[in-house]
Amino acid sequence: MSGSISQLSEATFAEEVNGAAETVLVDFWAEWCGPCKTIAPILEELAGEQAGKLKIGKVDVDDNQGLARQYGVQSIPTMIVFKDGVEVHRMVGARGKAQLLEDLSTYL
């Protein structure tokens, strides 16, 4: 994983998400999740292309079950968009790059 995507945990989540100047996309995922692995390279691309407008973080639901519960994550991948620390959009399931950019366009 490149440095452009942050690994978030219960200890760092609030600071990373609430303190961000830009829109934050948080990917709730797990190592064993096939669709999660499918979208990982797409998120890497977006992190580079949208730097300064979009911050991307990943939460491993196996290691951070409290966060998954707190945000009502029942299926993965679940991607939640935060603006000023508030959830503004939620996407469940894998998406291609074009669909993901379309879903995010309002917030970038």
C-alpha positions as CSV (number, residue, x, y, z in Angstrom):
1,M,0.0,0.0,0.0
2,S,1.4,3.4,-0.9
3,G,1.8,6.3,1.5
4,S,-1.1,8.1,-0.2
5,I,-3.7,5.8,1.6
6,S,-3.8,5.9,5.3
7,Q,-4.4,2.8,7.5
8,L,-7.0,3.9,10.0
9,S,-7.7,2.4,13.4
10,E,-10.0,3.1,16.3
11,A,-7.2,5.2,17.7
12,T,-6.5,7.4,14.6
13,F,-9.9,7.5,12.9
14,A,-11.4,10.6,14.5
15,E,-8.2,12.7,14.1
16,E,-7.7,11.6,10.5
17,V,-11.3,12.0,9.3
18,N,-12.6,14.9,11.4
19,G,-9.3,16.9,11.1
20,A,-9.1,16.6,7.3
21,A,-9.4,19.7,5.1
22,E,-10.4,17.7,2.1
23,T,-13.2,15.1,1.5
24,V,-12.3,11.8,3.1
25,L,-13.2,8.4,1.5
26,V,-13.0,5.6,4.1
27,D,-12.9,2.0,2.7
28,F,-14.0,-0.6,5.2
29,W,-12.4,-3.8,4.0
30,A,-10.8,-7.1,5.1
31,E,-7.9,-9.2,3.8
32,W,-10.1,-12.1,2.9
33,C,-12.6,-10.0,0.8
34,G,-12.2,-10.6,-2.9
35,P,-14.1,-7.5,-4.0
36,C,-12.1,-5.4,-1.6
37,K,-8.9,-6.6,-3.4
38,T,-10.5,-5.7,-6.7
39,I,-11.0,-2.1,-5.8
40,A,-7.7,-1.6,-4.0
41,P,-5.7,-0.6,-7.1
42,I,-8.5,1.8,-8.1
43,L,-8.4,3.5,-4.8
44,E,-4.6,3.8,-5.1
45,E,-5.0,5.5,-8.5
46,L,-7.6,7.9,-7.1
47,A,-5.4,8.7,-4.1
48,G,-2.7,9.9,-6.5
49,E,-5.0,11.6,-9.0
50,Q,-7.2,13.4,-6.5
51,A,-4.5,14.4,-4.1
52,G,-5.5,17.7,-2.3
53,K,-9.2,17.1,-3.0
54,L,-9.6,13.6,-1.7
55,K,-8.0,11.8,1.2
56,I,-8.4,8.0,1.3
57,G,-8.2,5.8,4.4
58,K,-8.8,2.1,4.9
59,V,-10.2,0.4,7.9
60,D,-9.6,-3.3,8.3
61,V,-12.9,-4.5,9.8
62,D,-11.3,-7.6,11.4
63,D,-8.9,-5.4,13.4
64,N,-11.3,-2.6,14.1
65,Q,-14.7,-4.2,14.8
66,G,-15.8,-1.3,17.0
67,L,-15.5,1.2,14.0
68,A,-17.4,-1.2,11.8
69,R,-20.1,-1.4,14.4
70,Q,-20.1,2.3,15.0
71,Y,-20.7,3.0,11.3
72,G,-23.1,0.2,10.7
73,V,-20.9,-1.6,8.2
74,Q,-22.6,-5.0,7.5
75,S,-21.1,-5.8,4.1
76,I,-17.7,-5.1,2.7
77,P,-16.4,-3.3,0.8
78,T,-18.3,-0.3,2.2
79,M,-16.9,3.1,1.3
80,I,-18.1,6.1,3.3
81,V,-17.5,9.6,2.2
82,F,-17.0,12.2,5.0
83,K,-17.1,16.0,4.5
84,D,-16.1,18.1,7.5
85,G,-16.2,14.9,9.6
86,V,-19.8,14.1,8.7
87,E,-20.9,11.1,6.6
88,V,-22.4,12.5,3.4
89,H,-22.4,9.4,1.1
90,R,-22.2,5.6,1.4
91,M,-21.4,3.0,-1.2
92,V,-21.6,-0.7,-0.6
93,G,-20.0,-3.1,-3.0
94,A,-17.1,-2.9,-5.5
95,R,-17.3,-0.3,-8.3
96,G,-15.2,0.5,-11.3
97,K,-13.2,3.7,-11.5
98,A,-15.7,5.5,-13.6
99,Q,-18.6,4.7,-11.3
100,L,-16.6,5.6,-8.3
101,L,-15.6,9.0,-9.7
102,E,-19.2,9.6,-10.7
103,D,-20.4,8.8,-7.1
104,L,-17.7,11.1,-5.7
105,S,-18.1,14.0,-8.2
106,T,-20.4,15.9,-5.9
107,Y,-17.9,15.9,-3.1
108,L,-14.7,16.8,-4.9
